Amino acid sequence: MNFLSQEQIIAVVIFFVGILIMTLCAKYERKVDERLRDPKLKYTLLDGGNEDVVKQKNLVGNILSILGGAIALYGFVTFFLNIK
């Protein structure tokens, strides 16, 4: 007896790839946050310098979060659309 079709198995794999991307994004953001907690860099940012670090963190974090969420959602929807 086959409980899952081939399309559902692919959808589950796609879902977990999306979750993996979101996990990697969270780890990356934690690492950048630790670096930004450095007092020297913190006061440099308050003085108006080196804002590229913050913009890069936000851009990469947002792209990875949206991409991972979209892939996970696509896998989730594909799984339920292929129920027979």
N, CA, C and O atoms as a GROMACS GRO file, in nm:
protein
  336
    1MET      N    1   0.083  -0.118   0.000
    1MET     CA    2   0.000   0.000   0.000
    1MET      C    3   0.088   0.125   0.000
    1MET      O    4   0.178   0.140   0.083
    2ASN      N    5   0.062   0.212  -0.091
    2ASN     CA    6   0.133   0.339  -0.095
    2ASN      C    7   0.044   0.446  -0.032
    2ASN      O    8  -0.066   0.475  -0.080
    3PHE      N    9   0.095   0.503   0.075
    3PHE     CA   10   0.017   0.607   0.143
    3PHE      C   11   0.042   0.744   0.080
    3PHE      O   12  -0.045   0.830   0.081
    4LEU      N   13   0.163   0.762   0.027
    4LEU     CA   14   0.198   0.891  -0.032
    4LEU      C   15   0.229   0.874  -0.180
    4LEU      O   16   0.297   0.778  -0.219
    5SER      N   17   0.181   0.965  -0.260
    5SER     CA   18   0.215   0.962  -0.402
    5SER      C   19   0.353   1.026  -0.422
    5SER      O   20   0.410   1.084  -0.329
    6GLN      N   21   0.404   1.014  -0.542
    6GLN     CA   22   0.535   1.071  -0.570
    6GLN      C   23   0.534   1.223  -0.556
    6GLN      O   24   0.632   1.281  -0.509
    7GLU      N   25   0.427   1.286  -0.597
    7GLU     CA   26   0.417   1.432  -0.586
    7GLU      C   27   0.416   1.476  -0.440
    7GLU      O   28   0.472   1.580  -0.406
    8GLN      N   29   0.352   1.397  -0.354
    8GLN     CA   30   0.348   1.433  -0.212
    8GLN      C   31   0.486   1.419  -0.148
    8GLN      O   32   0.524   1.499  -0.063
    9ILE      N   33   0.561   1.318  -0.188
    9ILE     CA   34   0.696   1.300  -0.134
    9ILE      C   35   0.784   1.417  -0.176
    9ILE      O   36   0.862   1.468  -0.095
   10ILE      N   37   0.773   1.459  -0.302
   10ILE     CA   38   0.850   1.575  -0.349
   10ILE      C   39   0.807   1.700  -0.272
   10ILE      O   40   0.892   1.782  -0.238
   11ALA      N   41   0.679   1.715  -0.246
   11ALA     CA   42   0.629   1.831  -0.172
   11ALA      C   43   0.684   1.832  -0.029
   11ALA      O   44   0.717   1.939   0.023
   12VAL      N   45   0.695   1.716   0.033
   12VAL     CA   46   0.751   1.709   0.168
   12VAL      C   47   0.898   1.750   0.165
   12VAL      O   48   0.945   1.823   0.253
   13VAL      N   49   0.971   1.705   0.065
   13VAL     CA   50   1.113   1.742   0.052
   13VAL      C   51   1.126   1.893   0.031
   13VAL      O   52   1.211   1.956   0.093
   14ILE      N   53   1.042   1.950  -0.054
   14ILE     CA   54   1.044   2.094  -0.078
   14ILE      C   55   1.011   2.170   0.051
   14ILE      O   56   1.074   2.273   0.080
   15PHE      N   57   0.915   2.121   0.127
   15PHE     CA   58   0.878   2.184   0.254
   15PHE      C   59   0.998   2.187   0.349
   15PHE      O   60   1.026   2.290   0.411
   16PHE      N   61   1.069   2.076   0.360
   16PHE     CA   62   1.183   2.071   0.451
   16PHE      C   63   1.301   2.153   0.401
   16PHE      O   64   1.380   2.202   0.481
   17VAL      N   65   1.315   2.169   0.270
   17VAL     CA   66   1.418   2.259   0.217
   17VAL      C   67   1.386   2.403   0.258
   17VAL      O   68   1.476   2.478   0.296
   18GLY      N   69   1.259   2.441   0.251
   18GLY     CA   70   1.219   2.575   0.295
   18GLY      C   71   1.245   2.596   0.443
   18GLY      O   72   1.291   2.703   0.484
   19ILE      N   73   1.216   2.495   0.524
   19ILE     CA   74   1.244   2.503   0.668
   19ILE      C   75   1.394   2.514   0.693
   19ILE      O   76   1.436   2.588   0.782
   20LEU      N   77   1.474   2.442   0.616
   20LEU     CA   78   1.619   2.448   0.629
   20LEU      C   79   1.671   2.588   0.596
   20LEU      O   80   1.758   2.640   0.666
   21ILE      N   81   1.618   2.649   0.492
   21ILE     CA   82   1.659   2.785   0.456
   21ILE      C   83   1.623   2.883   0.567
   21ILE      O   84   1.702   2.971   0.600
   22MET      N   85   1.507   2.868   0.626
   22MET     CA   86   1.467   2.957   0.735
   22MET      C   87   1.554   2.935   0.859
   22MET      O   88   1.584   3.031   0.930
   23THR      N   89   1.594   2.812   0.885
   23THR     CA   90   1.683   2.783   0.998
   23THR      C   91   1.821   2.845   0.976
   23THR      O   92   1.879   2.904   1.067
   24LEU      N   93   1.872   2.832   0.854
   24LEU     CA   94   2.001   2.893   0.823
   24LEU      C   95   1.995   3.044   0.835
   24LEU      O   96   2.090   3.108   0.879
   25CYS      N   97   1.882   3.102   0.795
   25CYS     CA   98   1.863   3.246   0.807
   25CYS      C   99   1.866   3.289   0.954
   25CYS      O  100   1.928   3.390   0.988
   26ALA      N  101   1.800   3.214   1.039
   26ALA     CA  102   1.798   3.247   1.181
   26ALA      C  103   1.938   3.238   1.242
   26ALA      O  104   1.976   3.324   1.322
   27LYS      N  105   2.014   3.136   1.204
   27LYS     CA  106   2.152   3.124   1.254
   27LYS      C  107   2.238   3.239   1.206
   27LYS      O  108   2.319   3.292   1.282
   28TYR      N  109   2.221   3.278   1.078
   28TYR     CA  110   2.298   3.389   1.022
   28TYR      C  111   2.264   3.518   1.096
   28TYR      O  112   2.354   3.595   1.131
   29GLU      N  113   2.137   3.542   1.120
   29GLU     CA  114   2.098   3.665   1.190
   29GLU      C  115   2.148   3.667   1.333
   29GLU      O  116   2.185   3.773   1.383
   30ARG      N  117   2.149   3.552   1.400
   30ARG     CA  118   2.205   3.547   1.536
   30ARG      C  119   2.353   3.581   1.536
   30ARG      O  120   2.401   3.652   1.624
   31LYS      N  121   2.426   3.529   1.436
   31LYS     CA  122   2.569   3.556   1.428
   31LYS      C  123   2.594   3.705   1.404
   31LYS      O  124   2.685   3.763   1.464
   32VAL      N  125   2.517   3.766   1.317
   32VAL     CA  126   2.533   3.908   1.289
   32VAL      C  127   2.494   3.991   1.412
   32VAL      O  128   2.559   4.091   1.441
   33ASP      N  129   2.390   3.950   1.483
   33ASP     CA  130   2.349   4.021   1.604
   33ASP      C  131   2.458   4.017   1.710
   33ASP      O  132   2.481   4.116   1.779
   34GLU      N  133   2.526   3.903   1.722
   34GLU     CA  134   2.636   3.894   1.818
   34GLU      C  135   2.748   3.991   1.780
   34GLU      O  136   2.808   4.054   1.867
   35ARG      N  137   2.774   4.002   1.650
   35ARG     CA  138   2.878   4.093   1.605
   35ARG      C  139   2.837   4.238   1.629
   35ARG      O  140   2.920   4.322   1.662
   36LEU      N  141   2.708   4.267   1.612
   36LEU     CA  142   2.662   4.405   1.632
   36LEU      C  143   2.654   4.443   1.780
   36LEU      O  144   2.641   4.561   1.812
   37ARG      N  145   2.660   4.345   1.869
   37ARG     CA  146   2.657   4.375   2.013
   37ARG      C  147   2.790   4.428   2.064
   37ARG      O  148   2.800   4.474   2.177
   38ASP      N  149   2.892   4.422   1.980
   38ASP     CA  150   3.023   4.474   2.018
   38ASP      C  151   3.009   4.624   2.046
   38ASP      O  152   2.961   4.698   1.960
   39PRO      N  153   3.051   4.669   2.164
   39PRO     CA  154   3.030   4.811   2.200
   39PRO      C  155   3.097   4.909   2.103
   39PRO      O  156   3.042   5.015   2.076
   40LYS      N  157   3.214   4.875   2.052
   40LYS     CA  158   3.282   4.967   1.961
   40LYS      C  159   3.200   4.988   1.834
   40LYS      O  160   3.183   5.100   1.787
   41LEU      N  161   3.149   4.878   1.778
   41LEU     CA  162   3.069   4.888   1.657
   41LEU      C  163   2.936   4.956   1.686
   41LEU      O  164   2.883   5.030   1.603
   42LYS      N  165   2.882   4.930   1.806
   42LYS     CA  166   2.754   4.992   1.842
   42LYS      C  167   2.764   5.144   1.846
   42LYS      O  168   2.676   5.213   1.794
   43TYR      N  169   2.870   5.195   1.907
   43TYR     CA  170   2.885   5.340   1.914
   43TYR      C  171   2.925   5.400   1.780
   43TYR      O  172   2.895   5.516   1.752
   44THR      N  173   2.992   5.322   1.696
   44THR     CA  174   3.023   5.368   1.561
   44THR      C  175   2.894   5.386   1.483
   44THR      O  176   2.879   5.483   1.408
   45LEU      N  177   2.800   5.292   1.500
   45LEU     CA  178   2.672   5.303   1.430
   45LEU      C  179   2.592   5.422   1.481
   45LEU      O  180   2.522   5.488   1.404
   46LEU      N  181   2.601   5.450   1.612
   46LEU     CA  182   2.528   5.564   1.668
   46LEU      C  183   2.586   5.696   1.618
   46LEU      O  184   2.513   5.795   1.606
   47ASP      N  185   2.716   5.699   1.590
   47ASP     CA  186   2.779   5.820   1.540
   47ASP      C  187   2.752   5.842   1.392
   47ASP      O  188   2.792   5.944   1.336
   48GLY      N  189   2.685   5.749   1.329
   48GLY     CA  190   2.646   5.770   1.190
   48GLY      C  191   2.734   5.699   1.088
   48GLY      O  192   2.717   5.719   0.968
   49GLY      N  193   2.825   5.620   1.134
   49GLY     CA  194   2.913   5.552   1.040
   49GLY      C  195   2.881   5.405   1.027
   49GLY      O  196   2.819   5.346   1.116
   50ASN      N  197   2.923   5.346   0.919
   50ASN     CA  198   2.916   5.201   0.895
   50ASN      C  199   2.773   5.146   0.900
   50ASN      O  200   2.748   5.043   0.962
   51GLU      N  201   2.681   5.214   0.836
   51GLU     CA  202   2.544   5.166   0.831
   51GLU      C  203   2.525   5.053   0.732
   51GLU      O  204   2.420   4.989   0.728
   52ASP      N  205   2.627   5.027   0.650
   52ASP     CA  206   2.618   4.920   0.551
   52ASP      C  207   2.599   4.784   0.617
   52ASP      O  208   2.534   4.696   0.561
   53VAL      N  209   2.656   4.766   0.736
   53VAL     CA  210   2.642   4.638   0.807
   53VAL      C  211   2.497   4.612   0.842
   53VAL      O  212   2.448   4.501   0.825
   54VAL      N  213   2.428   4.714   0.890
   54VAL     CA  214   2.288   4.699   0.929
   54VAL      C  215   2.201   4.677   0.806
   54VAL      O  216   2.112   4.592   0.808
   55LYS      N  217   2.225   4.752   0.699
   55LYS     CA  218   2.146   4.735   0.577
   55LYS      C  219   2.167   4.597   0.517
   55LYS      O  220   2.072   4.534   0.470
   56GLN      N  221   2.292   4.550   0.519
   56GLN     CA  222   2.320   4.416   0.465
   56GLN      C  223   2.249   4.310   0.547
   56GLN      O  224   2.194   4.215   0.492
   57LYS      N  225   2.250   4.325   0.679
   57LYS     CA  226   2.184   4.228   0.766
   57LYS      C  227   2.034   4.224   0.736
   57LYS      O  228   1.976   4.116   0.725
   58ASN      N  229   1.975   4.339   0.724
   58ASN     CA  230   1.831   4.344   0.698
   58ASN      C  231   1.796   4.288   0.562
   58ASN      O  232   1.699   4.213   0.549
   59LEU      N  233   1.873   4.321   0.459
   59LEU     CA  234   1.844   4.275   0.324
   59LEU      C  235   1.859   4.123   0.313
   59LEU      O  236   1.770   4.056   0.262
   60VAL      N  237   1.970   4.071   0.360
   60VAL     CA  238   1.992   3.926   0.351
   60VAL      C  239   1.892   3.851   0.436
   60VAL      O  240   1.838   3.748   0.393
   61GLY      N  241   1.865   3.899   0.557
   61GLY     CA  242   1.768   3.833   0.644
   61GLY      C  243   1.629   3.832   0.584
   61GLY      O  244   1.558   3.731   0.590
   62ASN      N  245   1.589   3.944   0.526
   62ASN     CA  246   1.456   3.951   0.465
   62ASN      C  247   1.445   3.860   0.344
   62ASN      O  248   1.345   3.790   0.327
   63ILE      N  249   1.546   3.861   0.259
   63ILE     CA  250   1.542   3.776   0.139
   63ILE      C  251   1.536   3.629   0.178
   63ILE      O  252   1.455   3.554   0.123
   64LEU      N  253   1.621   3.586   0.271
   64LEU     CA  254   1.622   3.446   0.312
   64LEU      C  255   1.492   3.407   0.381
   64LEU      O  256   1.441   3.297   0.361
   65SER      N  257   1.438   3.495   0.462
   65SER     CA  258   1.312   3.464   0.531
   65SER      C  259   1.196   3.450   0.433
   65SER      O  260   1.118   3.356   0.442
   66ILE      N  261   1.186   3.543   0.340
   66ILE     CA  262   1.078   3.537   0.241
   66ILE      C  263   1.094   3.415   0.152
   66ILE      O  264   0.997   3.345   0.124
   67LEU      N  265   1.217   3.390   0.106
   67LEU     CA  266   1.242   3.275   0.019
   67LEU      C  267   1.212   3.144   0.091
   67LEU      O  268   1.144   3.057   0.035
   68GLY      N  269   1.261   3.128   0.212
   68GLY     CA  270   1.235   3.006   0.288
   68GLY      C  271   1.088   2.987   0.319
   68GLY      O  272   1.036   2.875   0.309
   69GLY      N  273   1.021   3.094   0.356
   69GLY     CA  274   0.878   3.084   0.384
   69GLY      C  275   0.797   3.050   0.261
   69GLY      O  276   0.703   2.971   0.267
   70ALA      N  277   0.834   3.109   0.147
   70ALA     CA  278   0.762   3.081   0.023
   70ALA      C  279   0.782   2.936  -0.021
   70ALA      O  280   0.688   2.870  -0.065
   71ILE      N  281   0.904   2.887  -0.010
   71ILE     CA  282   0.932   2.749  -0.049
   71ILE      C  283   0.858   2.651   0.043
   71ILE      O  284   0.801   2.553  -0.004
   72ALA      N  285   0.861   2.678   0.173
   72ALA     CA  286   0.790   2.592   0.267
   72ALA      C  287   0.640   2.594   0.242
   72ALA      O  288   0.574   2.490   0.246
   73LEU      N  289   0.585   2.712   0.216
   73LEU     CA  290   0.442   2.723   0.187
   73LEU      C  291   0.407   2.650   0.057
   73LEU      O  292   0.303   2.584   0.050
   74TYR      N  293   0.492   2.661  -0.044
   74TYR     CA  294   0.468   2.592  -0.170
   74TYR      C  295   0.466   2.440  -0.149
   74TYR      O  296   0.380   2.371  -0.202
   75GLY      N  297   0.561   2.389  -0.070
   75GLY     CA  298   0.562   2.246  -0.040
   75GLY      C  299   0.439   2.203   0.036
   75GLY      O  300   0.383   2.097   0.009
   76PHE      N  301   0.396   2.284   0.132
   76PHE     CA  302   0.278   2.254   0.213
   76PHE      C  303   0.152   2.248   0.126
   76PHE      O  304   0.072   2.155   0.137
   77VAL      N  305   0.135   2.349   0.041
   77VAL     CA  306   0.017   2.354  -0.045
   77VAL      C  307   0.019   2.242  -0.147
   77VAL      O  308  -0.083   2.180  -0.174
   78THR      N  309   0.136   2.216  -0.205
   78THR     CA  310   0.148   2.109  -0.304
   78THR      C  311   0.115   1.974  -0.244
   78THR      O  312   0.053   1.890  -0.308
   79PHE      N  313   0.156   1.953  -0.119
   79PHE     CA  314   0.126   1.826  -0.052
   79PHE      C  315  -0.024   1.805  -0.043
   79PHE      O  316  -0.074   1.697  -0.076
   80PHE      N  317  -0.097   1.907   0.002
   80PHE     CA  318  -0.241   1.891   0.021
   80PHE      C  319  -0.320   1.894  -0.110
   80PHE      O  320  -0.432   1.842  -0.116
   81LEU      N  321  -0.264   1.954  -0.213
   81LEU     CA  322  -0.333   1.953  -0.341
   81LEU      C  323  -0.324   1.817  -0.411
   81LEU      O  324  -0.404   1.787  -0.499
   82ASN      N  325  -0.228   1.736  -0.370
   82ASN     CA  326  -0.209   1.606  -0.433
   82ASN      C  327  -0.266   1.491  -0.352
   82ASN      O  328  -0.229   1.376  -0.375
   83ILE      N  329  -0.356   1.519  -0.260
   83ILE     CA  330  -0.423   1.412  -0.186
   83ILE      C  331  -0.526   1.348  -0.278
   83ILE      O  332  -0.608   1.415  -0.341
   84LYS      N  333  -0.520   1.218  -0.284
   84LYS     CA  334  -0.612   1.145  -0.373
   84LYS      C  335  -0.703   1.053  -0.294
   84LYS      O  336  -0.787   0.985  -0.352
   0.00000   0.00000   0.00000
